[in-house]
Each structure stands twice: as C-alpha cells, then as structure tokens.
Amino acid sequence: MFEKNIEAYILLEKSNRRYFLGIDTSFGCVVLSKNNKVFITDSRYSAYAEEALGDSCEVVTATSDNFYKQIAVVVNRLGVAKVGVDENNLAFGRYDELKKALRGVSLFKCGSDIALKRAVKTQEEIDNIVKAQGIAEKALKKTVGFIKAGITERELRAELIYACLTGGADNMSFEPIVAFGANSGHPHHRASDKRLEKGDAILIDFGCIINGYCSDLSRTFCLGEPNPDIAHIYEIVKTALGYAVKHIKAGMTGHEVDSLAREYIVSNGYDTQFGHGLGHGVGLDIHEMPRLGMGSKTVLEEGMVVTIEPGIYLAGIGGVRIEDMVVVEKDGCRVITEYEKELRL
C-alpha cells in the first residue's frame, strides 16, 4: 500500500476501519502509516478500543467538535505530506472538512487501491465467509418448510430472518429479497403482502453476517408445476452458472468472467432480460471489488471471494436467479455454496 509514494492513509469508512483494526465501531478514523497505526474515536469506544487493540494501535479520544482537528494533529505528528483517502466512500462534506483541517497536506484518491487490498481474502476471512454461508444454507432449508400456498412474501422473509438469527448469524448481509410469481421478474423486489399461489416462482436472495463477514445466496423455487417459461429459463440459468463456475480462474478480467454466462444466455434468445452483472466480491461489505460485469477490467486474483449469479427476468411472468459463491484459485475456483439447485418444491 505504500509503493506509490503515499505516506499515510486516512480511513473514515466503517468497513475500512473494521478491516484494518479488527473491531467494529460506529464512529472513528484510522490513520495508517508504514510504521504507525492510530485510531481516533470518541469516549463511547476509546476504552473498548484500548482494551481490544492493546499495543498494536494508539488510541486517541476526540469529540465530534474537534474530530477533524485531532486527525490533523495525528497527521502532523507523523510528519507525512502525501495522504491517501477512500474517495469512493467519503461524502463530499467530510472531504471538505479534511481539506480544511489538513492544510499543507496533499490528499490522493486511493479508493481503488484500498478496495483491491481488501478484495484478496486471508484464510481467516474466507473461513468467516464460509461459516456465514453455512448458516444461511441451514436457514434456507428450514425456511423452505414454511412455503405453502397463502403465505405472504413478508411472512416468508420474516421466517428467513428468524432462522438466520436463531441459527447463529450476527445480522443479515442485506434486506432479504423474497418475490412470488410475476414479482420475481424484478431483480430487487421488496417483499409485499402478495400471497403465494400454486405454480408461482419463488425467488429468494439473502445472506447473513458472522464476525463482520457476509454471505450471499440466491435460489429460485416453484410451488407445484412451474410455468413452462419459468422451467425453460431455469435450465438456461442453471447451465450458465455451471459453465461460469467451471471456467473461472485467476488472471481473468471481470468482463471475461461475465461473458462466460452472458454469451450462453444471449445465445438462447435472452439479452436485455439479463440486465445486471454476473457477480461481485463479498467480504465485510456485501458488494466489494471485483465487479464481474460487462466492461470490468479488474483482474481476478487468488483468494478473491465472488458471487456467480446469472438471471433471466420476464416481465409479467417472473424471473430466475441462481447464485453460488466461489473462492478464486490459480487454475479454477472452489465453490463455497452447497445448497442444491432444484426448481420444484
């Protein structure tokens, strides 16, 4: 991180702080140089941080009124003049406050460098993601038992969340997507009071968090005999997923990985019906680098954890999305997801 003449980093974003400190707080800033790590926070977290971090990190107590002044004091004490910031996760107002406080210090946009650093996971990070995915899969198996005609999307979503939290998850990775029938044709549908009917497609997309790390899982089911259109696109999506998983490996770009599935889907007559990218990185945030999509030039590296989630969505009929998570390896990938892929319940 210090090979581009950047002398220090100012990390204000929550998951960046978690990544470099290993603790989770709602307020604070990490000032990171080659030989020093300083955590600036308020009185709610200072004692906790001192106990948790020990000698590995200096803790400075600030208030909301003198927060940016304390950042400037630390930066000046370290004697650095070239400082990197994560511009992708820094609101304009906060950037403006930094500029005012850090007179004589040059700020550089380093969001992509930080994101790529976080994209390659350690074994400990991978273990946490695998654990989170395992809890999610057990929760889905339990939740499927509640699927019956008449249940609403909201009710099934509630059962899913309950199964995750009682199954050991710390929290949900994001608001779960539960969509029935024609609603499944909207990739990011918000659960409603729609009741499930026989023959409806059921699209479920969710994940849970363990030790700060997220999982992500999508499956599509059908209660009873599926609509022929849904059955048809299900097999296309399932084949596209399998082909992409079989051929993804380190050294490919995000665009190349996306093409593995997209070209097959397009060749079967569906183009605009697959409107999102094939996948994304997962870690402390549910969406991280790399992006697997058209035009993505990011090169995959060993140790990256990504989703592979092709989908086809038919307006007025319904949609299908199937998603697995994989760890990128030198000559292939290791699939984390074990949940079966069967349409009919």
C-alpha positions as CSV (number, residue, x, y, z in Angstrom):
1,M,0.0,0.0,0.0
2,F,3.0,2.3,0.3
3,E,4.6,1.7,-3.1
4,K,3.0,4.8,-4.7
5,N,4.7,7.4,-2.5
6,I,1.6,7.5,-0.3
7,E,2.9,8.2,3.2
8,A,-0.3,7.5,5.2
9,Y,-4.0,6.7,4.8
10,I,-7.0,8.3,6.4
11,L,-9.7,5.7,6.7
12,L,-13.1,7.0,7.8
13,E,-15.5,4.4,6.3
14,K,-16.8,1.9,8.8
15,S,-15.8,-1.3,7.0
16,N,-12.3,0.1,6.2
17,R,-11.9,0.7,9.9
18,R,-13.0,-2.8,10.7
19,Y,-10.7,-4.3,8.1
20,F,-7.5,-2.5,9.4
21,L,-8.4,-2.7,13.2
22,G,-10.5,-5.8,13.6
23,I,-13.0,-4.1,15.8
24,D,-16.4,-2.6,14.9
25,T,-17.4,0.9,15.9
26,S,-19.9,3.4,14.6
27,F,-17.6,6.4,14.8
28,G,-13.9,6.9,14.3
29,C,-10.9,7.3,11.9
30,V,-7.8,5.2,11.3
31,V,-4.6,7.0,10.4
32,L,-2.3,4.3,8.9
33,S,1.3,4.9,8.0
34,K,4.0,2.4,7.2
35,N,5.1,2.2,10.9
36,N,2.2,3.6,12.8
37,K,-1.5,2.9,13.3
38,V,-3.6,5.4,15.2
39,F,-7.4,5.1,15.9
40,I,-9.2,8.3,16.6
41,T,-12.6,7.8,18.2
42,D,-14.9,9.3,20.9
43,S,-15.4,8.4,24.6
44,R,-18.0,5.7,23.7
45,Y,-15.3,3.5,22.2
46,S,-11.9,4.7,23.5
47,A,-11.7,2.3,26.5
48,Y,-13.0,-0.6,24.4
49,A,-10.5,0.1,21.7
50,E,-7.6,0.4,24.1
51,E,-8.5,-3.0,25.6
52,A,-9.2,-4.7,22.3
53,L,-6.2,-3.3,20.4
54,G,-3.6,-3.2,23.1
55,D,-0.1,-2.1,22.0
56,S,-0.9,-2.8,18.3
57,C,-2.6,0.6,17.8
58,E,-2.5,4.0,19.5
59,V,-6.0,5.3,20.6
60,V,-6.8,9.0,20.6
61,T,-10.0,10.3,22.1
62,A,-11.8,13.0,20.3
63,T,-15.2,14.7,20.2
64,S,-17.5,15.4,17.3
65,D,-16.4,19.1,17.6
66,N,-12.7,18.5,17.4
67,F,-12.6,15.3,15.4
68,Y,-11.0,16.7,12.2
69,K,-8.6,18.8,14.3
70,Q,-7.4,15.6,16.0
71,I,-6.9,13.9,12.7
72,A,-4.7,16.9,11.6
73,V,-2.8,16.7,14.9
74,V,-2.0,13.0,14.3
75,V,-1.1,13.5,10.7
76,N,1.2,16.4,11.5
77,R,2.8,14.4,14.3
78,L,3.6,11.6,11.9
79,G,5.2,14.1,9.6
80,V,3.5,13.0,6.4
81,A,2.6,15.2,3.5
82,K,1.0,12.7,1.0
83,V,-2.1,11.1,2.3
84,G,-4.5,8.7,0.6
85,V,-8.2,8.7,1.2
86,D,-11.0,6.3,0.0
87,E,-12.9,8.7,-2.2
88,N,-15.5,6.1,-3.1
89,N,-16.7,6.0,0.5
90,L,-16.2,9.6,1.5
91,A,-19.0,12.1,1.5
92,F,-18.2,15.5,0.0
93,G,-18.8,17.2,3.3
94,R,-16.3,15.0,5.1
95,Y,-13.7,15.5,2.3
96,D,-14.2,19.3,2.6
97,E,-13.7,19.1,6.4
98,L,-10.5,17.1,5.9
99,K,-9.2,19.6,3.3
100,K,-9.8,22.5,5.8
101,A,-8.1,20.7,8.7
102,L,-5.1,19.3,6.7
103,R,-3.6,22.4,5.4
104,G,-0.2,21.7,3.7
105,V,-1.1,18.0,3.2
106,S,-1.9,16.6,-0.2
107,L,-4.8,14.2,-0.4
108,F,-4.8,11.5,-3.1
109,K,-7.7,9.3,-4.3
110,C,-6.8,5.7,-3.3
111,G,-10.2,4.1,-3.1
112,S,-9.4,1.5,-5.8
113,D,-6.1,0.6,-4.1
114,I,-7.8,0.0,-0.8
115,A,-10.6,-2.0,-2.4
116,L,-8.2,-4.3,-4.2
117,K,-6.2,-4.8,-1.0
118,R,-9.4,-5.9,0.7
119,A,-10.6,-8.0,-2.3
120,V,-7.9,-10.7,-1.7
121,K,-9.0,-12.5,1.4
122,T,-6.9,-14.1,4.1
123,Q,-7.7,-17.7,5.1
124,E,-9.4,-16.3,8.3
125,E,-11.6,-14.1,6.2
126,I,-12.5,-17.0,3.9
127,D,-13.3,-19.1,7.0
128,N,-15.7,-16.5,8.3
129,I,-17.5,-16.2,4.9
130,V,-17.8,-20.0,4.7
131,K,-19.3,-20.1,8.2
132,A,-21.8,-17.3,7.3
133,Q,-22.8,-19.2,4.1
134,G,-23.3,-22.4,6.1
135,I,-25.6,-20.7,8.5
136,A,-27.5,-19.1,5.6
137,E,-27.9,-22.5,3.9
138,K,-29.3,-24.2,7.0
139,A,-31.7,-21.2,7.5
140,L,-32.9,-21.6,3.9
141,K,-33.5,-25.3,4.4
142,K,-35.6,-24.5,7.5
143,T,-37.5,-21.7,5.8
144,V,-38.4,-23.8,2.8
145,G,-40.5,-25.9,5.2
146,F,-42.8,-22.9,5.7
147,I,-43.5,-22.4,2.0
148,K,-47.2,-23.2,1.3
149,A,-50.0,-21.6,-0.7
150,G,-51.3,-18.5,1.0
151,I,-48.1,-17.4,2.8
152,T,-47.1,-13.8,2.0
153,E,-43.7,-12.5,0.9
154,R,-43.4,-10.6,4.1
155,E,-44.2,-13.6,6.2
156,L,-41.6,-15.8,4.4
157,R,-39.0,-13.1,4.7
158,A,-39.6,-12.9,8.4
159,E,-39.2,-16.7,8.8
160,L,-35.9,-16.5,6.9
161,I,-34.5,-13.7,9.0
162,Y,-35.6,-15.5,12.2
163,A,-34.0,-18.8,11.0
164,C,-30.7,-16.9,10.3
165,L,-30.5,-15.1,13.6
166,T,-31.5,-18.1,15.7
167,G,-29.1,-20.2,13.7
168,G,-26.1,-18.2,14.9
169,A,-25.9,-15.2,12.5
170,D,-24.9,-11.8,13.9
171,N,-27.1,-10.0,11.4
172,M,-28.3,-10.1,7.8
173,S,-26.0,-9.1,5.0
174,F,-28.8,-7.0,3.4
175,E,-32.6,-6.8,3.4
176,P,-33.6,-10.2,2.1
177,I,-35.4,-10.4,-1.3
178,V,-38.5,-12.6,-1.4
179,A,-40.6,-12.4,-4.5
180,F,-43.5,-14.6,-5.7
181,G,-44.9,-15.0,-9.2
182,A,-44.6,-12.0,-11.5
183,N,-42.8,-10.1,-8.7
184,S,-39.8,-12.4,-9.2
185,G,-39.3,-10.7,-12.6
186,H,-38.0,-7.7,-10.7
187,P,-34.4,-8.5,-9.6
188,H,-34.5,-6.3,-6.4
189,H,-38.2,-6.6,-5.5
190,R,-39.2,-5.5,-2.0
191,A,-41.3,-8.1,-0.1
192,S,-45.0,-7.3,-0.2
193,D,-48.3,-8.7,1.0
194,K,-48.6,-10.9,-2.1
195,R,-49.8,-14.4,-1.2
196,L,-48.2,-17.4,-2.8
197,E,-50.2,-19.4,-5.3
198,K,-49.7,-22.8,-6.8
199,G,-47.3,-22.6,-9.8
200,D,-45.7,-19.3,-8.7
201,A,-42.0,-18.9,-9.0
202,I,-40.3,-18.1,-5.6
203,L,-37.1,-16.0,-5.8
204,I,-35.1,-15.7,-2.6
205,D,-31.9,-13.8,-2.3
206,F,-30.3,-13.1,1.1
207,G,-27.2,-13.5,3.2
208,C,-26.1,-13.3,6.8
209,I,-23.1,-12.0,8.8
210,I,-20.6,-13.7,11.0
211,N,-17.7,-11.8,12.7
212,G,-18.4,-8.9,10.3
213,Y,-18.2,-11.0,7.1
214,C,-21.1,-11.5,4.7
215,S,-22.6,-14.4,2.8
216,D,-24.8,-14.2,-0.3
217,L,-27.2,-16.9,-1.6
218,S,-30.0,-16.9,-4.2
219,R,-32.3,-19.7,-5.2
220,T,-35.5,-19.9,-7.3
221,F,-38.2,-22.4,-6.5
222,C,-41.7,-23.2,-7.7
223,L,-44.6,-24.4,-5.7
224,G,-46.0,-27.2,-7.7
225,E,-45.9,-27.4,-11.5
226,P,-43.9,-24.5,-12.9
227,N,-44.9,-22.2,-15.7
228,P,-43.3,-23.6,-18.9
229,D,-41.4,-20.3,-19.4
230,I,-40.0,-20.4,-15.9
231,A,-39.0,-24.0,-16.3
232,H,-37.2,-23.2,-19.6
233,I,-35.3,-20.2,-18.3
234,Y,-34.4,-22.1,-15.1
235,E,-32.4,-24.6,-17.1
236,I,-30.7,-21.9,-19.1
237,V,-29.6,-20.0,-15.9
238,K,-28.5,-23.2,-14.2
239,T,-26.4,-24.2,-17.2
240,A,-24.9,-20.7,-17.5
241,L,-24.0,-20.8,-13.8
242,G,-22.3,-24.2,-14.1
243,Y,-20.3,-23.2,-17.1
244,A,-19.1,-20.0,-15.5
245,V,-18.1,-21.8,-12.3
246,K,-16.2,-24.5,-14.3
247,H,-14.1,-21.9,-16.2
248,I,-13.5,-19.0,-13.8
249,K,-9.9,-18.7,-12.6
250,A,-7.3,-16.2,-11.5
251,G,-6.0,-13.9,-14.3
252,M,-9.4,-13.4,-16.0
253,T,-11.0,-10.0,-16.0
254,G,-14.4,-9.3,-14.6
255,H,-15.6,-8.8,-18.2
256,E,-14.3,-12.2,-19.3
257,V,-16.0,-14.0,-16.3
258,D,-19.3,-12.2,-17.0
259,S,-19.1,-13.3,-20.7
260,L,-18.8,-17.0,-19.7
261,A,-22.5,-16.9,-18.6
262,R,-23.8,-14.0,-20.6
263,E,-22.9,-15.4,-24.1
264,Y,-24.8,-18.6,-23.3
265,I,-27.9,-16.7,-22.1
266,V,-27.8,-14.4,-25.1
267,S,-27.4,-17.3,-27.5
268,N,-30.6,-18.7,-26.1
269,G,-32.5,-15.6,-27.0
270,Y,-32.3,-13.6,-23.8
271,D,-30.3,-10.4,-23.8
272,T,-32.0,-7.4,-22.0
273,Q,-33.6,-10.0,-19.7
274,F,-30.2,-10.4,-18.0
275,G,-29.7,-6.8,-17.1
276,H,-27.2,-7.0,-14.2
277,G,-23.6,-8.2,-13.9
278,L,-22.8,-11.8,-13.2
279,G,-21.4,-11.2,-9.7
280,H,-19.4,-9.2,-7.3
281,G,-16.9,-9.6,-4.5
282,V,-18.1,-10.3,-0.9
283,G,-16.4,-9.6,2.4
284,L,-17.0,-7.1,5.1
285,D,-19.4,-5.4,2.7
286,I,-21.9,-7.4,0.6
287,H,-20.7,-5.7,-2.5
288,E,-16.9,-5.4,-2.9
289,M,-14.3,-5.5,-5.6
290,P,-14.1,-7.1,-8.0
291,R,-17.1,-6.4,-10.2
292,L,-18.0,-9.2,-12.6
293,G,-19.7,-7.4,-15.4
294,M,-19.5,-6.0,-18.9
295,G,-16.5,-3.7,-19.2
296,S,-14.9,-4.6,-15.9
297,K,-11.1,-4.6,-16.3
298,T,-10.4,-5.8,-12.8
299,V,-8.1,-8.9,-12.9
300,L,-9.1,-11.7,-10.6
301,E,-6.5,-12.9,-8.1
302,E,-6.2,-16.0,-6.0
303,G,-8.1,-15.5,-2.7
304,M,-10.9,-13.3,-4.0
305,V,-14.4,-14.4,-3.0
306,V,-17.0,-13.7,-5.6
307,T,-20.6,-14.5,-6.4
308,I,-21.7,-16.1,-9.6
309,E,-25.4,-15.1,-10.1
310,P,-26.9,-15.2,-13.6
311,G,-30.5,-14.4,-14.0
312,I,-33.3,-14.0,-16.6
313,Y,-36.4,-11.9,-15.8
314,L,-39.6,-12.0,-17.8
315,A,-41.9,-9.0,-17.3
316,G,-45.4,-10.1,-16.2
317,I,-44.3,-13.7,-15.8
318,G,-41.5,-14.0,-13.3
319,G,-37.8,-14.5,-13.1
320,V,-35.0,-16.9,-12.2
321,R,-31.7,-16.2,-10.4
322,I,-29.4,-18.8,-9.0
323,E,-26.3,-17.8,-7.1
324,D,-23.2,-19.6,-5.7
325,M,-20.2,-18.1,-4.0
326,V,-16.7,-19.2,-5.0
327,V,-13.1,-18.7,-3.9
328,V,-10.9,-17.8,-6.9
329,E,-7.9,-20.1,-7.3
330,K,-4.9,-20.2,-9.7
331,D,-6.4,-22.8,-12.1
332,G,-10.1,-22.6,-11.2
333,C,-12.3,-21.9,-8.2
334,R,-13.6,-23.6,-5.1
335,V,-17.3,-23.5,-4.6
336,I,-18.4,-22.4,-1.1
337,T,-22.1,-22.9,-1.7
338,E,-23.5,-26.4,-1.2
339,Y,-27.3,-25.8,-1.4
340,E,-28.9,-27.9,-4.1
341,K,-30.4,-26.5,-7.3
342,E,-33.9,-27.8,-7.7
343,L,-36.8,-25.8,-9.1
344,R,-39.8,-27.7,-8.0
345,L,-40.7,-28.0,-4.3
